[in-house]
Structures are given as C-alpha cells and as structure tokens.
Amino acid sequence: MIDTGILSDLPTAEPTSEVINVCVTNVVSLTEFCVQPMSVEDELCQMAVELSEVCDNSTLETELQLTSMDVGSLCCARYQGTFSNCSIEHVATS
C-alpha cells in the first residue's frame, strides 16, 4: 500500500475551467492520483535523462547508496530499464 502522506506533500493545482492535457503518473484510487501537465513534458523528460545519468554513474555508487530503508523514504530505482523517483512502501524482514 502506498503511504498517502507522501502524496499529500505534493503540490496541487486549483481547479480550472480550461481543458489541460495531462499524463497520469500515479494512481492510488479513483479519487487519489497524480498527473503531470503535458505542457511540461520536455522538462520532465530532461529531468529523467539527468536522473539516469547521475544514477548510472558508477563513481557515485557509494554516495547514492541508501543509508536507511524506512517506509516513506524517497529514493530512485531502476524500473523497466529507466531510473524513476519512488518511495519505499514496504521493507521485508529476514
């Protein structure tokens, strides 16, 4: 289950009467979801490229290593070959 406290910290937009094209980026439920305006698609793509460049840089491996695995912590992880920002939802105990 997603920690909705993290999602509540994200910026929100006031409702508008104009139509805005968006991309749905996360869904928790029918009433709780995140979208990105398509008008900022180029900036988001550039940020994704920069994130992958930093995360793929092996000289930063120690610096970028997680120091704790706490539920709700923000991090980056490889998903389908690309790094994405994410949050820790569950920590398995062994």
Distance bins in CASP14 RR format, pairs under 12 A and 6 or more apart:
PFRMAT RR
TARGET T0000
AUTHOR 0000-0000-0000
RMODE 2
METHOD distances of the structure
MODEL  1
1 7 0 0 0 0 0 1 0 0 0 0 0
1 28 0 0 0 0 1 0 0 0 0 0 0
1 29 0 0 0 0 0 1 0 0 0 0 0
1 32 0 0 0 0 0 1 0 0 0 0 0
1 71 0 0 0 0 1 0 0 0 0 0 0
1 72 0 0 0 0 0 1 0 0 0 0 0
1 87 0 0 0 0 0 1 0 0 0 0 0
1 89 1 0 0 1 0 0 0 0 0 0 0
1 90 0 0 0 0 1 0 0 0 0 0 0
2 8 0 0 0 0 0 1 0 0 0 0 0
2 26 1 0 0 1 0 0 0 0 0 0 0
2 27 0 0 0 0 1 0 0 0 0 0 0
2 28 1 0 1 0 0 0 0 0 0 0 0
2 29 0 0 0 0 1 0 0 0 0 0 0
2 32 0 0 0 0 1 0 0 0 0 0 0
2 33 0 0 0 0 0 1 0 0 0 0 0
2 34 0 0 0 0 0 1 0 0 0 0 0
2 71 0 0 0 0 0 1 0 0 0 0 0
2 72 0 0 0 0 1 0 0 0 0 0 0
2 86 0 0 0 0 0 1 0 0 0 0 0
2 87 1 0 0 1 0 0 0 0 0 0 0
2 88 0 0 0 0 0 1 0 0 0 0 0
2 89 1 0 1 0 0 0 0 0 0 0 0
2 90 0 0 0 0 0 1 0 0 0 0 0
3 9 0 0 0 0 0 1 0 0 0 0 0
3 28 0 0 0 0 1 0 0 0 0 0 0
3 32 0 0 0 0 0 1 0 0 0 0 0
3 70 0 0 0 0 0 1 0 0 0 0 0
3 71 1 0 0 1 0 0 0 0 0 0 0
3 72 1 0 1 0 0 0 0 0 0 0 0
3 73 0 0 0 0 1 0 0 0 0 0 0
3 74 0 0 0 0 0 1 0 0 0 0 0
3 86 0 0 0 0 0 1 0 0 0 0 0
3 87 1 0 0 1 0 0 0 0 0 0 0
3 88 0 0 0 0 1 0 0 0 0 0 0
3 89 1 0 0 1 0 0 0 0 0 0 0
3 90 0 0 0 0 1 0 0 0 0 0 0
3 91 0 0 0 0 0 1 0 0 0 0 0
4 10 0 0 0 0 0 1 0 0 0 0 0
4 26 0 0 0 0 0 1 0 0 0 0 0
4 28 1 0 0 1 0 0 0 0 0 0 0
4 29 0 0 0 0 1 0 0 0 0 0 0
4 31 0 0 0 0 0 1 0 0 0 0 0
4 32 1 0 0 1 0 0 0 0 0 0 0
4 33 0 0 0 0 0 1 0 0 0 0 0
4 34 0 0 0 0 0 1 0 0 0 0 0
4 72 0 0 0 0 0 1 0 0 0 0 0
4 87 0 0 0 0 0 1 0 0 0 0 0
4 89 0 0 0 0 0 1 0 0 0 0 0
5 28 0 0 0 0 0 1 0 0 0 0 0
5 32 0 0 0 0 0 1 0 0 0 0 0
5 71 0 0 0 0 0 1 0 0 0 0 0
5 72 0 0 0 0 1 0 0 0 0 0 0
5 74 0 0 0 0 0 1 0 0 0 0 0
5 87 0 0 0 0 1 0 0 0 0 0 0
5 89 0 0 0 0 0 1 0 0 0 0 0
6 26 0 0 0 0 0 1 0 0 0 0 0
6 28 0 0 0 0 0 1 0 0 0 0 0
6 32 0 0 0 0 0 1 0 0 0 0 0
6 34 0 0 0 0 0 1 0 0 0 0 0
6 70 0 0 0 0 0 1 0 0 0 0 0
6 71 0 0 0 0 1 0 0 0 0 0 0
6 72 1 0 1 0 0 0 0 0 0 0 0
6 73 0 0 0 0 1 0 0 0 0 0 0
6 74 1 0 0 1 0 0 0 0 0 0 0
6 75 0 0 0 0 0 1 0 0 0 0 0
6 85 0 0 0 0 0 1 0 0 0 0 0
6 86 0 0 0 0 1 0 0 0 0 0 0
6 87 1 0 1 0 0 0 0 0 0 0 0
6 88 0 0 0 0 1 0 0 0 0 0 0
6 89 0 0 0 0 1 0 0 0 0 0 0
7 25 0 0 0 0 0 1 0 0 0 0 0
7 26 1 0 0 1 0 0 0 0 0 0 0
7 27 0 0 0 0 0 1 0 0 0 0 0
7 28 1 0 0 1 0 0 0 0 0 0 0
7 29 0 0 0 0 0 1 0 0 0 0 0
7 31 0 0 0 0 0 1 0 0 0 0 0
7 32 1 0 0 1 0 0 0 0 0 0 0
7 33 0 0 0 0 1 0 0 0 0 0 0
7 34 1 0 0 1 0 0 0 0 0 0 0
7 35 0 0 0 0 0 1 0 0 0 0 0
7 72 0 0 0 0 0 1 0 0 0 0 0
7 74 0 0 0 0 0 1 0 0 0 0 0
7 87 0 0 0 0 1 0 0 0 0 0 0
7 89 0 0 0 0 0 1 0 0 0 0 0
8 28 0 0 0 0 0 1 0 0 0 0 0
8 32 0 0 0 0 1 0 0 0 0 0 0
8 34 0 0 0 0 0 1 0 0 0 0 0
9 34 0 0 0 0 0 1 0 0 0 0 0
9 72 0 0 0 0 0 1 0 0 0 0 0
9 74 0 0 0 0 1 0 0 0 0 0 0
9 87 0 0 0 0 0 1 0 0 0 0 0
10 25 0 0 0 0 0 1 0 0 0 0 0
10 26 0 0 0 0 1 0 0 0 0 0 0
10 28 0 0 0 0 0 1 0 0 0 0 0
10 32 0 0 0 0 0 1 0 0 0 0 0
10 33 0 0 0 0 0 1 0 0 0 0 0
10 34 1 0 0 1 0 0 0 0 0 0 0
10 35 0 0 0 0 0 1 0 0 0 0 0
10 36 0 0 0 0 0 1 0 0 0 0 0
10 74 0 0 0 0 0 1 0 0 0 0 0
10 85 0 0 0 0 0 1 0 0 0 0 0
10 87 0 0 0 0 0 1 0 0 0 0 0
11 34 0 0 0 0 0 1 0 0 0 0 0
11 35 0 0 0 0 0 1 0 0 0 0 0
11 36 0 0 0 0 0 1 0 0 0 0 0
11 37 0 0 0 0 0 1 0 0 0 0 0
12 32 0 0 0 0 0 1 0 0 0 0 0
12 33 0 0 0 0 0 1 0 0 0 0 0
12 34 0 0 0 0 1 0 0 0 0 0 0
12 35 0 0 0 0 0 1 0 0 0 0 0
13 20 0 0 0 0 1 0 0 0 0 0 0
13 22 0 0 0 0 1 0 0 0 0 0 0
13 34 0 0 0 0 0 1 0 0 0 0 0
13 35 0 0 0 0 1 0 0 0 0 0 0
13 36 0 0 0 0 0 1 0 0 0 0 0
13 37 0 0 0 0 1 0 0 0 0 0 0
13 39 0 0 0 0 0 1 0 0 0 0 0
13 40 0 0 0 0 0 1 0 0 0 0 0
14 20 0 0 0 0 0 1 0 0 0 0 0
16 22 0 0 0 0 0 1 0 0 0 0 0
16 37 0 0 0 0 0 1 0 0 0 0 0
18 37 0 0 0 0 0 1 0 0 0 0 0
18 39 0 0 0 0 0 1 0 0 0 0 0
19 37 0 0 0 0 0 1 0 0 0 0 0
19 38 0 0 0 0 0 1 0 0 0 0 0
19 39 0 0 0 0 0 1 0 0 0 0 0
20 35 0 0 0 0 1 0 0 0 0 0 0
20 36 0 0 0 0 0 1 0 0 0 0 0
20 37 1 0 1 0 0 0 0 0 0 0 0
20 38 1 0 0 1 0 0 0 0 0 0 0
20 39 1 0 0 1 0 0 0 0 0 0 0
20 40 0 0 0 0 0 1 0 0 0 0 0
21 35 0 0 0 0 1 0 0 0 0 0 0
21 36 0 0 0 0 0 1 0 0 0 0 0
21 37 1 0 0 1 0 0 0 0 0 0 0
21 38 1 0 1 0 0 0 0 0 0 0 0
21 39 1 0 0 1 0 0 0 0 0 0 0
21 40 0 0 0 0 0 1 0 0 0 0 0
21 41 0 0 0 0 1 0 0 0 0 0 0
22 33 0 0 0 0 0 1 0 0 0 0 0
22 34 0 0 0 0 1 0 0 0 0 0 0
22 35 1 1 0 0 0 0 0 0 0 0 0
22 36 1 0 0 1 0 0 0 0 0 0 0
22 37 1 0 1 0 0 0 0 0 0 0 0
22 38 1 0 0 1 0 0 0 0 0 0 0
22 39 0 0 0 0 1 0 0 0 0 0 0
22 40 0 0 0 0 0 1 0 0 0 0 0
22 41 0 0 0 0 0 1 0 0 0 0 0
22 44 0 0 0 0 0 1 0 0 0 0 0
23 33 0 0 0 0 0 1 0 0 0 0 0
23 34 0 0 0 0 1 0 0 0 0 0 0
23 35 1 0 0 1 0 0 0 0 0 0 0
23 36 1 0 1 0 0 0 0 0 0 0 0
23 37 0 0 0 0 1 0 0 0 0 0 0
23 38 1 0 0 1 0 0 0 0 0 0 0
23 39 0 0 0 0 0 1 0 0 0 0 0
23 40 0 0 0 0 1 0 0 0 0 0 0
23 41 1 0 0 1 0 0 0 0 0 0 0
23 44 0 0 0 0 1 0 0 0 0 0 0
23 45 0 0 0 0 0 1 0 0 0 0 0
24 30 0 0 0 0 0 1 0 0 0 0 0
24 32 0 0 0 0 0 1 0 0 0 0 0
24 33 1 0 0 1 0 0 0 0 0 0 0
24 34 1 0 0 1 0 0 0 0 0 0 0
24 35 1 0 1 0 0 0 0 0 0 0 0
24 36 0 0 0 0 1 0 0 0 0 0 0
24 37 0 0 0 0 0 1 0 0 0 0 0
24 38 0 0 0 0 0 1 0 0 0 0 0
25 33 0 0 0 0 1 0 0 0 0 0 0
25 34 1 0 1 0 0 0 0 0 0 0 0
25 35 1 0 0 1 0 0 0 0 0 0 0
25 36 1 0 1 0 0 0 0 0 0 0 0
25 37 0 0 0 0 0 1 0 0 0 0 0
25 38 0 0 0 0 0 1 0 0 0 0 0
25 40 0 0 0 0 0 1 0 0 0 0 0
25 41 0 0 0 0 0 1 0 0 0 0 0
25 44 0 0 0 0 1 0 0 0 0 0 0
25 48 0 0 0 0 0 1 0 0 0 0 0
25 84 0 0 0 0 1 0 0 0 0 0 0
25 85 0 0 0 0 0 1 0 0 0 0 0
25 86 0 0 0 0 0 1 0 0 0 0 0
26 32 0 0 0 0 1 0 0 0 0 0 0
26 33 1 0 0 1 0 0 0 0 0 0 0
26 34 1 0 1 0 0 0 0 0 0 0 0
26 35 0 0 0 0 1 0 0 0 0 0 0
26 36 0 0 0 0 1 0 0 0 0 0 0
26 84 0 0 0 0 0 1 0 0 0 0 0
26 85 0 0 0 0 0 1 0 0 0 0 0
26 86 0 0 0 0 1 0 0 0 0 0 0
26 87 0 0 0 0 0 1 0 0 0 0 0
26 89 0 0 0 0 0 1 0 0 0 0 0
27 33 1 0 1 0 0 0 0 0 0 0 0
27 34 1 0 0 1 0 0 0 0 0 0 0
27 35 0 0 0 0 1 0 0 0 0 0 0
28 34 0 0 0 0 1 0 0 0 0 0 0
28 87 0 0 0 0 0 1 0 0 0 0 0
28 89 0 0 0 0 0 1 0 0 0 0 0
34 85 0 0 0 0 0 1 0 0 0 0 0
34 87 0 0 0 0 0 1 0 0 0 0 0
35 41 0 0 0 0 0 1 0 0 0 0 0
35 44 0 0 0 0 0 1 0 0 0 0 0
36 42 0 0 0 0 0 1 0 0 0 0 0
36 43 0 0 0 0 1 0 0 0 0 0 0
36 44 1 0 1 0 0 0 0 0 0 0 0
36 45 0 0 0 0 0 1 0 0 0 0 0
36 47 0 0 0 0 0 1 0 0 0 0 0
36 48 0 0 0 0 0 1 0 0 0 0 0
37 43 0 0 0 0 0 1 0 0 0 0 0
37 44 0 0 0 0 1 0 0 0 0 0 0
38 44 0 0 0 0 1 0 0 0 0 0 0
38 45 0 0 0 0 0 1 0 0 0 0 0
40 46 0 0 0 0 0 1 0 0 0 0 0
40 47 0 0 0 0 1 0 0 0 0 0 0
41 47 0 0 0 0 0 1 0 0 0 0 0
41 48 0 0 0 0 0 1 0 0 0 0 0
42 48 0 0 0 0 0 1 0 0 0 0 0
42 49 0 0 0 0 0 1 0 0 0 0 0
43 49 0 0 0 0 0 1 0 0 0 0 0
43 50 0 0 0 0 0 1 0 0 0 0 0
44 50 0 0 0 0 0 1 0 0 0 0 0
44 51 0 0 0 0 0 1 0 0 0 0 0
44 84 0 0 0 0 0 1 0 0 0 0 0
44 85 0 0 0 0 0 1 0 0 0 0 0
45 51 0 0 0 0 0 1 0 0 0 0 0
45 52 0 0 0 0 0 1 0 0 0 0 0
45 82 0 0 0 0 0 1 0 0 0 0 0
46 52 0 0 0 0 0 1 0 0 0 0 0
46 53 0 0 0 0 0 1 0 0 0 0 0
47 53 0 0 0 0 0 1 0 0 0 0 0
47 54 0 0 0 0 0 1 0 0 0 0 0
47 76 0 0 0 0 0 1 0 0 0 0 0
47 82 0 0 0 0 0 1 0 0 0 0 0
47 83 0 0 0 0 0 1 0 0 0 0 0
47 84 0 0 0 0 0 1 0 0 0 0 0
47 85 0 0 0 0 1 0 0 0 0 0 0
48 54 0 0 0 0 0 1 0 0 0 0 0
48 55 0 0 0 0 0 1 0 0 0 0 0
48 76 0 0 0 0 0 1 0 0 0 0 0
48 79 0 0 0 0 0 1 0 0 0 0 0
48 81 0 0 0 0 0 1 0 0 0 0 0
48 82 1 0 0 1 0 0 0 0 0 0 0
48 83 1 0 0 1 0 0 0 0 0 0 0
48 84 1 0 0 1 0 0 0 0 0 0 0
48 85 0 0 0 0 1 0 0 0 0 0 0
49 55 0 0 0 0 0 1 0 0 0 0 0
49 56 0 0 0 0 0 1 0 0 0 0 0
49 82 0 0 0 0 1 0 0 0 0 0 0
49 83 0 0 0 0 1 0 0 0 0 0 0
50 56 0 0 0 0 0 1 0 0 0 0 0
50 57 0 0 0 0 0 1 0 0 0 0 0
50 76 0 0 0 0 0 1 0 0 0 0 0
50 83 0 0 0 0 1 0 0 0 0 0 0
50 85 0 0 0 0 0 1 0 0 0 0 0
51 57 0 0 0 0 0 1 0 0 0 0 0
51 64 0 0 0 0 0 1 0 0 0 0 0
51 75 0 0 0 0 0 1 0 0 0 0 0
51 76 1 0 0 1 0 0 0 0 0 0 0
51 77 0 0 0 0 0 1 0 0 0 0 0
51 78 0 0 0 0 0 1 0 0 0 0 0
51 79 0 0 0 0 0 1 0 0 0 0 0
51 82 0 0 0 0 1 0 0 0 0 0 0
51 83 1 0 1 0 0 0 0 0 0 0 0
51 84 1 0 0 1 0 0 0 0 0 0 0
51 85 1 0 0 1 0 0 0 0 0 0 0
51 86 0 0 0 0 0 1 0 0 0 0 0
52 76 0 0 0 0 1 0 0 0 0 0 0
52 77 0 0 0 0 0 1 0 0 0 0 0
52 78 0 0 0 0 1 0 0 0 0 0 0
52 79 0 0 0 0 0 1 0 0 0 0 0
52 81 0 0 0 0 1 0 0 0 0 0 0
52 82 1 0 0 1 0 0 0 0 0 0 0
52 83 1 0 1 0 0 0 0 0 0 0 0
52 84 0 0 0 0 1 0 0 0 0 0 0
52 85 0 0 0 0 0 1 0 0 0 0 0
53 60 0 0 0 0 0 1 0 0 0 0 0
53 76 0 0 0 0 0 1 0 0 0 0 0
53 82 0 0 0 0 0 1 0 0 0 0 0
53 83 0 0 0 0 1 0 0 0 0 0 0
54 60 1 0 0 1 0 0 0 0 0 0 0
54 61 0 0 0 0 0 1 0 0 0 0 0
54 63 0 0 0 0 1 0 0 0 0 0 0
54 64 1 0 0 1 0 0 0 0 0 0 0
54 76 0 0 0 0 1 0 0 0 0 0 0
54 83 0 0 0 0 1 0 0 0 0 0 0
54 85 0 0 0 0 0 1 0 0 0 0 0
55 61 0 0 0 0 1 0 0 0 0 0 0
55 63 0 0 0 0 0 1 0 0 0 0 0
55 64 1 0 0 1 0 0 0 0 0 0 0
55 65 0 0 0 0 0 1 0 0 0 0 0
55 75 0 0 0 0 0 1 0 0 0 0 0
55 76 1 0 1 0 0 0 0 0 0 0 0
55 77 0 0 0 0 1 0 0 0 0 0 0
55 78 1 0 0 1 0 0 0 0 0 0 0
55 79 0 0 0 0 0 1 0 0 0 0 0
55 81 0 0 0 0 0 1 0 0 0 0 0
55 82 0 0 0 0 1 0 0 0 0 0 0
55 83 1 0 1 0 0 0 0 0 0 0 0
55 84 0 0 0 0 1 0 0 0 0 0 0
55 85 0 0 0 0 0 1 0 0 0 0 0
55 86 0 0 0 0 0 1 0 0 0 0 0
56 64 0 0 0 0 0 1 0 0 0 0 0
56 76 0 0 0 0 0 1 0 0 0 0 0
56 78 0 0 0 0 1 0 0 0 0 0 0
56 81 0 0 0 0 0 1 0 0 0 0 0
56 82 0 0 0 0 0 1 0 0 0 0 0
56 83 1 0 0 1 0 0 0 0 0 0 0
57 63 0 0 0 0 1 0 0 0 0 0 0
57 64 0 0 0 0 1 0 0 0 0 0 0
57 83 0 0 0 0 0 1 0 0 0 0 0
58 64 0 0 0 0 0 1 0 0 0 0 0
58 65 0 0 0 0 0 1 0 0 0 0 0
60 76 0 0 0 0 0 1 0 0 0 0 0
64 75 0 0 0 0 1 0 0 0 0 0 0
64 76 1 0 0 1 0 0 0 0 0 0 0
64 77 0 0 0 0 0 1 0 0 0 0 0
64 83 0 0 0 0 0 1 0 0 0 0 0
65 75 0 0 0 0 0 1 0 0 0 0 0
65 76 0 0 0 0 0 1 0 0 0 0 0
66 73 1 0 0 1 0 0 0 0 0 0 0
66 74 0 0 0 0 0 1 0 0 0 0 0
66 75 1 0 1 0 0 0 0 0 0 0 0
66 76 0 0 0 0 1 0 0 0 0 0 0
66 77 0 0 0 0 1 0 0 0 0 0 0
66 86 0 0 0 0 0 1 0 0 0 0 0
66 87 0 0 0 0 0 1 0 0 0 0 0
66 88 0 0 0 0 1 0 0 0 0 0 0
66 91 0 0 0 0 0 1 0 0 0 0 0
67 73 0 0 0 0 1 0 0 0 0 0 0
67 75 0 0 0 0 0 1 0 0 0 0 0
68 74 0 0 0 0 0 1 0 0 0 0 0
68 75 0 0 0 0 0 1 0 0 0 0 0
68 88 0 0 0 0 1 0 0 0 0 0 0
68 91 0 0 0 0 1 0 0 0 0 0 0
69 75 0 0 0 0 1 0 0 0 0 0 0
69 87 0 0 0 0 0 1 0 0 0 0 0
69 88 1 0 0 1 0 0 0 0 0 0 0
69 89 0 0 0 0 0 1 0 0 0 0 0
69 90 0 0 0 0 1 0 0 0 0 0 0
69 91 1 0 1 0 0 0 0 0 0 0 0
69 92 0 0 0 0 1 0 0 0 0 0 0
69 93 0 0 0 0 0 1 0 0 0 0 0
69 94 0 0 0 0 0 1 0 0 0 0 0
70 87 0 0 0 0 0 1 0 0 0 0 0
70 88 1 0 0 1 0 0 0 0 0 0 0
70 89 0 0 0 0 0 1 0 0 0 0 0
70 90 0 0 0 0 0 1 0 0 0 0 0
70 91 1 0 0 1 0 0 0 0 0 0 0
71 87 0 0 0 0 1 0 0 0 0 0 0
71 88 1 0 1 0 0 0 0 0 0 0 0
71 89 1 0 0 1 0 0 0 0 0 0 0
71 90 1 0 0 1 0 0 0 0 0 0 0
71 91 1 0 0 1 0 0 0 0 0 0 0
71 92 0 0 0 0 0 1 0 0 0 0 0
71 93 0 0 0 0 0 1 0 0 0 0 0
72 86 0 0 0 0 1 0 0 0 0 0 0
72 87 1 0 1 0 0 0 0 0 0 0 0
72 88 1 0 1 0 0 0 0 0 0 0 0
72 89 1 0 0 1 0 0 0 0 0 0 0
72 90 0 0 0 0 1 0 0 0 0 0 0
72 91 0 0 0 0 1 0 0 0 0 0 0
73 85 0 0 0 0 0 1 0 0 0 0 0
73 86 0 0 0 0 1 0 0 0 0 0 0
73 87 1 0 0 1 0 0 0 0 0 0 0
73 88 1 0 1 0 0 0 0 0 0 0 0
73 89 0 0 0 0 0 1 0 0 0 0 0
73 90 0 0 0 0 0 1 0 0 0 0 0
73 91 0 0 0 0 1 0 0 0 0 0 0
74 84 0 0 0 0 0 1 0 0 0 0 0
74 85 1 0 0 1 0 0 0 0 0 0 0
74 86 1 0 0 1 0 0 0 0 0 0 0
74 87 1 0 1 0 0 0 0 0 0 0 0
74 88 0 0 0 0 1 0 0 0 0 0 0
74 89 0 0 0 0 0 1 0 0 0 0 0
75 83 0 0 0 0 0 1 0 0 0 0 0
75 84 0 0 0 0 1 0 0 0 0 0 0
75 85 1 0 0 1 0 0 0 0 0 0 0
75 86 1 0 0 1 0 0 0 0 0 0 0
75 87 1 0 0 1 0 0 0 0 0 0 0
75 88 1 0 0 1 0 0 0 0 0 0 0
75 89 0 0 0 0 0 1 0 0 0 0 0
75 91 0 0 0 0 0 1 0 0 0 0 0
76 82 0 0 0 0 0 1 0 0 0 0 0
76 83 1 0 1 0 0 0 0 0 0 0 0
76 84 1 0 0 1 0 0 0 0 0 0 0
76 85 1 0 1 0 0 0 0 0 0 0 0
76 86 1 0 0 1 0 0 0 0 0 0 0
76 87 0 0 0 0 0 1 0 0 0 0 0
76 88 0 0 0 0 0 1 0 0 0 0 0
77 83 1 0 0 1 0 0 0 0 0 0 0
77 84 1 0 0 1 0 0 0 0 0 0 0
77 85 0 0 0 0 1 0 0 0 0 0 0
77 86 1 0 1 0 0 0 0 0 0 0 0
77 87 0 0 0 0 1 0 0 0 0 0 0
77 88 0 0 0 0 1 0 0 0 0 0 0
77 89 0 0 0 0 0 1 0 0 0 0 0
78 84 1 0 0 1 0 0 0 0 0 0 0
78 85 0 0 0 0 0 1 0 0 0 0 0
78 86 0 0 0 0 0 1 0 0 0 0 0
79 85 0 0 0 0 0 1 0 0 0 0 0
79 86 1 0 0 1 0 0 0 0 0 0 0
END
